Amino acid sequence: MAVQVPLWHHYLQAIRSRGAPRAQDHQRAENVLFTVLEHVHARDPRFLVDYSHDLEAFQFTLRSSEDPLDMEVPLWVDAEALLIEELGVPETGDGPASCRLGVPREVPGLERWMTDDVFSASEDSTTCCGHIVPGKVLHVLKDLLVAAIVHCKHHSLITPGSLNAASLREEGLCLSLLVSSGWRMIRFNIVPVVRRKHRVPALEGAQLMPCFPEGSLKRIISQEVPLVPASAQHWRVSTDYLLTRLLGALGSLQGHRLDSLSILDRVNHESWRDGGQGPGLTFGHLKMVLLWASVLFPAPEDWAELQGATYRLLVVLLCCLATKNLPHFLYPERNLLQDSGLDLNALYQRVERFASQPEAFLRIHVTHLGRSPPPRIGNGIKALLQLPASDPTYWATAYFDVLLDKVGAG
């Protein structure tokens, strides 16, 4: 191939050199948040502090983008004693089923969750006396956060300017805080969660996929999963949690899977989103592309070389943009590009320019610009990319092997 392979590795090394400082940034911001959450717990023991965020911190070091990070606040409750009342899949059939968390009658230890501030009584059930209401839980947690922040600032437990709570005024299914890491502000979405064993059929089906390390999905399935607010009244399984664990499983394999994700996220942030100033793809979108690419290219040799690994993500991404459909990995009926508000045609052009002449984008400094070889992608490639829209059978490894050959990255 005509591409200067060392250029790709030089770009990756530049990204990796920022990994340690980003990890430190994350740790400092997280420590500020832990200080506040510890005082939330002191005021109301029903809300716990979870210090185990290693995978989330590792994921943060992979990124160049500044998308919000989730911080889960587990509820102190015997989750296995609660009654899960499934409400069925969403009307669109494109996501996890919503449910209500019922408090059974005459079960000791659940009294703290039967107070009016988090509970709604029910008279029409013989087994359930009422439900834990996520909207009420969020309201209580918001008030606790405000009180804890005021306390921490008053007693100089956090430094001035280290936390911005202005966005707490916004209504939503999470509570957003801007936290300083020293020189950068990191946005955390505070999410109350109920952790319990819960069957996820989509994840069970993924066990048949050869792209994941043996036993990794079985371990993920055996663990508790967090239920997060789906609306003011209902809960749902957190797909973000599961996807982060799947990404961690891929990261344990040899090859450049996560490196290729880091490269595309950096190019996306700097070029496709104009330094993060414009709308565009999120790290979550690119993470989904990597999961699909890992399924479509399961062989270890597919990921042995950095440029080839990155092009495997690129052909999947280009296909999704051309067909205007990026399926959710666990719920393929859900199109992550639908109603995204993005100009997908313009975005396709940007991604195609990178795939055609990556040398123009793989630079850390203007002096790194060199002579670029001619474009690799011909006029007919977009027509080929649009084939899966009309025939799902094209969504297969052989089809994407042809695409790789067309862009000269096989």
C-alpha positions as semicolon CSV with decimal commas, in nm:
position;residue;x (nm);y (nm);z (nm)
1;M;0,000;0,000;0,000
2;A;0,113;0,354;-0,070
3;V;0,018;0,492;0,273
4;Q;0,306;0,572;0,507
5;V;0,240;0,321;0,785
6;P;0,470;0,499;1,034
7;L;0,242;0,803;1,005
8;W;-0,045;0,604;1,156
9;H;0,171;0,488;1,444
10;H;0,305;0,840;1,497
11;Y;-0,053;0,967;1,523
12;L;-0,143;0,686;1,764
13;Q;0,162;0,759;1,980
14;A;0,055;1,123;2,003
15;I;-0,291;1,012;2,120
16;R;-0,142;0,768;2,371
17;S;0,090;1,037;2,509
18;R;-0,222;1,220;2,623
19;G;-0,365;0,910;2,790
20;A;-0,185;0,948;3,123
21;P;-0,271;1,319;3,164
22;R;-0,634;1,241;3,074
23;A;-0,639;0,961;3,334
24;Q;-0,512;1,208;3,594
25;D;-0,774;1,463;3,486
26;H;-1,045;1,200;3,525
27;Q;-0,916;1,098;3,869
28;R;-0,906;1,456;3,998
29;A;-1,258;1,532;3,873
30;E;-1,385;1,201;4,008
31;N;-1,236;1,276;4,351
32;V;-1,429;1,604;4,366
33;L;-1,747;1,418;4,280
34;F;-1,678;1,143;4,535
35;T;-1,639;1,409;4,806
36;V;-1,984;1,546;4,723
37;L;-2,144;1,200;4,695
38;E;-1,999;1,096;5,030
39;H;-2,189;1,384;5,189
40;V;-2,500;1,284;4,994
41;H;-2,468;0,939;5,153
42;A;-2,409;1,090;5,498
43;R;-2,734;1,287;5,465
44;D;-2,935;0,997;5,322
45;P;-2,785;0,644;5,351
46;R;-3,024;0,518;5,082
47;F;-2,781;0,660;4,824
48;L;-2,445;0,480;4,808
49;V;-2,106;0,578;4,667
50;D;-1,956;0,343;4,407
51;Y;-1,579;0,383;4,377
52;S;-1,533;0,112;4,111
53;H;-1,516;0,299;3,782
54;D;-1,199;0,150;3,632
55;L;-1,353;0,064;3,294
56;E;-1,513;0,405;3,262
57;A;-1,181;0,574;3,345
58;F;-1,002;0,354;3,090
59;Q;-1,263;0,443;2,828
60;F;-1,206;0,813;2,904
61;T;-0,834;0,775;2,825
62;L;-0,922;0,628;2,484
63;R;-1,124;0,934;2,390
64;S;-1,039;1,274;2,255
65;S;-1,404;1,384;2,253
66;E;-1,566;1,551;2,552
67;D;-1,900;1,371;2,568
68;P;-2,054;1,349;2,920
69;L;-1,956;1,061;3,150
70;D;-2,205;0,864;3,357
71;M;-2,159;0,840;3,734
72;E;-2,388;0,577;3,881
73;V;-2,531;0,623;4,231
74;P;-2,651;0,281;4,353
75;L;-2,957;0,267;4,575
76;W;-2,922;0,081;4,906
77;V;-3,198;-0,173;4,855
78;D;-3,239;-0,549;4,845
79;A;-3,294;-0,546;4,471
80;E;-3,361;-0,920;4,448
81;A;-3,658;-0,875;4,679
82;L;-3,819;-0,618;4,449
83;L;-4,083;-0,723;4,196
84;I;-3,997;-0,651;3,833
85;E;-4,312;-0,564;3,641
86;E;-4,219;-0,576;3,272
87;L;-4,416;-0,337;3,053
88;G;-4,305;-0,492;2,724
89;V;-4,074;-0,352;2,459
90;P;-4,114;0,010;2,348
91;E;-4,377;0,078;2,082
92;T;-4,100;0,112;1,826
93;G;-3,952;-0,222;1,934
94;D;-3,606;-0,070;1,929
95;G;-3,477;-0,079;2,284
96;P;-3,480;-0,247;2,624
97;A;-3,817;-0,309;2,785
98;S;-3,933;-0,065;3,049
99;C;-4,037;-0,192;3,389
100;R;-4,168;-0,084;3,726
101;L;-3,998;-0,175;4,054
102;G;-4,262;-0,307;4,289
103;V;-4,222;-0,331;4,666
104;P;-4,375;-0,662;4,780
105;R;-4,606;-0,675;5,077
106;E;-4,475;-0,780;5,417
107;V;-4,109;-0,813;5,317
108;P;-3,879;-0,675;5,591
109;G;-3,595;-0,436;5,507
110;L;-3,773;-0,234;5,239
111;E;-3,940;0,018;5,470
112;R;-3,692;0,294;5,382
113;W;-3,821;0,276;5,022
114;M;-4,187;0,307;5,123
115;T;-4,173;0,674;5,218
116;D;-4,367;0,932;5,019
117;D;-4,053;1,100;4,878
118;V;-3,960;0,794;4,664
119;F;-4,268;0,569;4,673
120;S;-4,611;0,554;4,513
121;A;-4,867;0,333;4,688
122;S;-5,080;0,088;4,493
123;E;-5,411;-0,057;4,611
124;D;-5,491;-0,279;4,313
125;S;-5,230;-0,554;4,361
126;T;-5,228;-0,852;4,593
127;T;-4,850;-0,895;4,583
128;C;-4,723;-0,536;4,554
129;C;-4,799;-0,248;4,789
130;G;-4,652;0,015;4,556
131;H;-4,354;0,115;4,343
132;I;-4,022;0,295;4,372
133;V;-4,067;0,593;4,139
134;P;-3,755;0,706;3,946
135;G;-3,884;1,062;3,903
136;K;-3,918;1,097;4,280
137;V;-3,577;0,937;4,338
138;L;-3,417;1,188;4,100
139;H;-3,586;1,478;4,281
140;V;-3,457;1,360;4,621
141;L;-3,107;1,304;4,480
142;K;-3,104;1,652;4,324
143;D;-3,192;1,816;4,657
144;L;-2,924;1,609;4,831
145;L;-2,662;1,708;4,573
146;V;-2,741;2,077;4,615
147;A;-2,717;2,051;4,995
148;A;-2,395;1,848;4,976
149;I;-2,233;2,095;4,736
150;V;-2,322;2,389;4,960
151;H;-2,180;2,202;5,262
152;C;-1,857;2,107;5,081
153;K;-1,800;2,462;4,959
154;H;-1,878;2,616;5,299
155;H;-1,630;2,384;5,474
156;S;-1,367;2,418;5,196
157;L;-1,385;2,048;5,117
158;I;-1,379;2,133;4,747
159;T;-1,189;2,423;4,595
160;P;-1,370;2,729;4,454
161;G;-1,464;2,682;4,089
162;S;-1,415;2,304;4,100
163;L;-1,784;2,231;4,044
164;N;-2,060;2,398;3,840
165;A;-2,412;2,291;3,935
166;A;-2,604;2,530;3,707
167;S;-2,733;2,244;3,490
168;L;-2,904;2,081;3,791
169;R;-3,193;2,315;3,714
170;E;-3,262;2,119;3,395
171;E;-3,522;1,843;3,407
172;G;-3,418;1,503;3,274
173;L;-3,344;1,140;3,350
174;C;-3,004;1,224;3,498
175;L;-2,847;1,506;3,696
176;S;-2,567;1,690;3,518
177;L;-2,264;1,849;3,686
178;L;-1,954;2,016;3,541
179;V;-1,649;1,917;3,746
180;S;-1,301;2,066;3,718
181;S;-0,999;1,842;3,677
182;G;-0,760;2,129;3,726
183;W;-0,760;2,287;3,383
184;R;-1,046;2,115;3,200
185;M;-1,412;2,080;3,293
186;I;-1,562;1,733;3,263
187;R;-1,938;1,684;3,253
188;F;-2,078;1,398;3,460
189;N;-2,433;1,269;3,438
190;I;-2,534;1,149;3,785
191;V;-2,768;0,850;3,746
192;P;-2,949;0,664;4,028
193;V;-2,936;0,289;3,963
194;V;-3,082;-0,030;4,106
195;R;-2,843;-0,321;4,054
196;R;-2,978;-0,673;4,029
197;K;-2,958;-0,988;3,822
198;H;-3,162;-0,927;3,511
199;R;-3,189;-1,129;3,192
200;V;-3,072;-0,953;2,875
201;P;-3,168;-1,177;2,578
202;A;-2,970;-0,969;2,330
203;L;-2,653;-1,025;2,531
204;E;-2,719;-1,396;2,562
205;G;-2,741;-1,419;2,183
206;A;-2,407;-1,242;2,151
207;Q;-2,239;-1,541;2,319
208;L;-2,251;-1,713;1,981
209;M;-2,029;-1,443;1,828
210;P;-1,666;-1,557;1,790
211;C;-1,526;-1,204;1,817
212;F;-1,533;-1,191;2,196
213;P;-1,287;-1,369;2,426
214;E;-1,409;-1,708;2,543
215;G;-1,606;-1,679;2,865
216;S;-1,614;-1,298;2,866
217;L;-1,983;-1,266;2,781
218;K;-2,073;-1,537;3,029
219;R;-1,902;-1,331;3,301
220;I;-2,086;-1,014;3,194
221;I;-2,420;-1,199;3,189
222;S;-2,356;-1,344;3,536
223;Q;-2,306;-0,998;3,690
224;E;-2,570;-0,761;3,817
225;V;-2,685;-0,500;3,569
226;P;-2,799;-0,148;3,657
227;L;-3,159;-0,043;3,605
228;V;-3,173;0,330;3,527
229;P;-3,464;0,574;3,486
230;A;-3,642;0,530;3,153
231;S;-3,908;0,791;3,237
232;A;-4,052;0,957;3,544
233;Q;-4,237;0,632;3,624
234;H;-4,035;0,352;3,467
235;W;-3,690;0,189;3,476
236;R;-3,488;0,005;3,209
237;V;-3,164;-0,188;3,174
238;S;-2,864;0,040;3,114
239;T;-2,731;-0,048;2,770
240;D;-2,437;0,192;2,819
241;Y;-2,314;-0,022;3,107
242;L;-2,332;-0,339;2,897
243;L;-2,163;-0,178;2,595
244;T;-1,876;-0,053;2,812
245;R;-1,823;-0,408;2,942
246;L;-1,826;-0,543;2,586
247;L;-1,567;-0,282;2,488
248;G;-1,354;-0,393;2,782
249;A;-1,378;-0,754;2,661
250;L;-1,255;-0,653;2,315
251;G;-0,972;-0,459;2,477
252;S;-0,835;-0,778;2,631
253;L;-0,764;-0,921;2,284
254;Q;-0,442;-0,866;2,093
255;G;-0,458;-0,631;1,798
256;H;-0,553;-0,273;1,722
257;R;-0,929;-0,272;1,791
258;L;-0,919;-0,003;2,058
259;D;-0,633;0,181;1,884
260;S;-0,844;0,217;1,570
261;L;-1,132;0,348;1,782
262;S;-0,900;0,607;1,942
263;I;-0,776;0,721;1,602
264;L;-1,124;0,767;1,457
265;D;-1,246;0,944;1,771
266;R;-0,952;1,186;1,748
267;V;-1,012;1,253;1,376
268;N;-1,384;1,289;1,447
269;H;-1,320;1,541;1,723
270;E;-1,058;1,747;1,538
271;S;-1,180;1,730;1,177
272;W;-1,535;1,602;1,144
273;R;-1,658;1,806;1,443
274;D;-1,421;2,103;1,400
275;G;-1,242;2,062;1,729
276;G;-1,558;1,962;1,910
277;Q;-1,733;2,287;1,821
278;G;-1,983;2,140;1,576
279;P;-2,245;1,864;1,586
280;G;-2,147;1,518;1,473
281;L;-2,075;1,164;1,577
282;T;-2,022;1,082;1,944
283;F;-1,782;0,836;2,101
284;G;-2,088;0,617;2,155
285;H;-2,154;0,606;1,780
286;L;-1,795;0,505;1,708
287;K;-1,797;0,247;1,988
288;M;-2,101;0,088;1,821
289;V;-1,916;0,084;1,487
290;L;-1,625;-0,101;1,651
291;L;-1,856;-0,364;1,800
292;W;-2,013;-0,431;1,461
293;A;-1,675;-0,432;1,287
294;S;-1,550;-0,688;1,539
295;V;-1,841;-0,915;1,450
296;L;-1,794;-0,870;1,076
297;F;-1,416;-0,919;1,098
298;P;-1,369;-1,178;1,373
299;A;-1,026;-1,312;1,269
300;P;-0,727;-1,198;1,480
301;E;-0,532;-1,114;1,163
302;D;-0,801;-0,856;1,072
303;W;-0,673;-0,643;1,362
304;A;-0,301;-0,717;1,349
305;E;-0,206;-0,407;1,148
306;L;-0,309;-0,056;1,256
307;Q;-0,412;0,092;0,924
308;G;-0,606;-0,217;0,819
309;A;-0,784;-0,223;1,156
310;T;-0,887;0,141;1,120
311;Y;-1,017;0,083;0,768
312;R;-1,235;-0,198;0,898
313;L;-1,410;0,056;1,117
314;L;-1,421;0,304;0,830
315;V;-1,599;0,078;0,583
316;V;-1,863;-0,008;0,845
317;L;-1,905;0,362;0,931
318;L;-1,927;0,466;0,566
319;C;-2,187;0,199;0,501
320;C;-2,394;0,318;0,799
321;L;-2,377;0,680;0,683
322;A;-2,461;0,588;0,322
323;T;-2,765;0,387;0,432
324;K;-2,846;0,634;0,715
325;N;-2,867;0,343;0,958
326;L;-2,637;0,257;1,248
327;P;-2,802;-0,034;1,432
328;H;-2,769;-0,058;1,809
329;F;-2,550;-0,356;1,887
330;L;-2,788;-0,509;2,142
331;Y;-3,111;-0,386;1,979
332;P;-3,048;-0,385;1,601
333;E;-3,400;-0,256;1,529
334;R;-3,295;0,073;1,686
335;N;-3,127;0,310;1,439
336;L;-2,888;0,540;1,626
337;L;-2,876;0,784;1,334
338;Q;-3,252;0,829;1,312
339;D;-3,373;1,163;1,450
340;S;-3,012;1,249;1,536
341;G;-3,042;1,593;1,376
342;L;-2,714;1,537;1,191
343;D;-2,651;1,622;0,826
344;L;-2,561;1,266;0,729
345;N;-2,478;1,352;0,368
346;A;-2,225;1,616;0,473
347;L;-2,087;1,383;0,739
348;Y;-2,049;1,105;0,483
349;Q;-1,843;1,338;0,264
350;R;-1,610;1,420;0,553
351;V;-1,558;1,056;0,647
352;E;-1,506;0,957;0,284
353;R;-1,240;1,228;0,243
354;F;-1,052;1,085;0,536
355;A;-1,083;0,728;0,402
356;S;-0,964;0,846;0,062
357;Q;-0,668;1,057;0,177
358;P;-0,598;0,995;0,547
359;E;-0,253;1,157;0,530
360;A;-0,416;1,502;0,525
361;F;-0,582;1,431;0,861
362;L;-0,317;1,227;1,046
363;R;-0,124;1,522;1,174
364;I;-0,059;1,663;1,518
365;H;0,117;1,974;1,390
366;V;0,117;2,157;1,055
367;T;0,483;2,058;1,001
368;H;0,370;1,695;0,983
369;L;0,197;1,756;0,653
370;G;0,362;1,578;0,368
371;R;0,285;1,484;0,015
372;S;-0,040;1,289;-0,011
373;P;-0,095;1,004;-0,257
374;P;-0,395;1,022;-0,491
375;P;-0,745;0,943;-0,355
376;R;-0,822;0,575;-0,297
377;I;-1,202;0,586;-0,326
378;G;-1,360;0,598;-0,669
379;N;-1,699;0,737;-0,768
380;G;-1,872;0,399;-0,753
381;I;-1,796;0,327;-0,389
382;K;-2,100;0,506;-0,247
383;A;-2,336;0,304;-0,466
384;L;-2,173;-0,013;-0,334
385;L;-2,203;0,115;0,024
386;Q;-2,577;0,171;-0,019
387;L;-2,650;-0,191;-0,109
388;P;-2,734;-0,306;0,248
389;A;-3,021;-0,056;0,260
390;S;-3,209;-0,255;-0,003
391;D;-3,087;-0,605;0,084
392;P;-2,994;-0,701;0,443
393;T;-2,802;-1,007;0,318
394;Y;-2,521;-0,770;0,225
395;W;-2,465;-0,707;0,597
396;A;-2,209;-0,987;0,608
397;T;-1,835;-1,034;0,626
398;A;-1,793;-1,116;0,256
399;Y;-1,958;-0,787;0,154
400;F;-1,728;-0,584;0,377
401;D;-1,425;-0,776;0,250
402;V;-1,517;-0,648;-0,097
403;L;-1,542;-0,294;0,040
404;L;-1,199;-0,321;0,198
405;D;-1,057;-0,431;-0,133
406;K;-1,225;-0,136;-0,309
407;V;-1,065;0,117;-0,077
408;G;-0,731;-0,058;-0,100
409;A;-0,712;-0,151;0,269
410;G;-0,752;-0,525;0,254
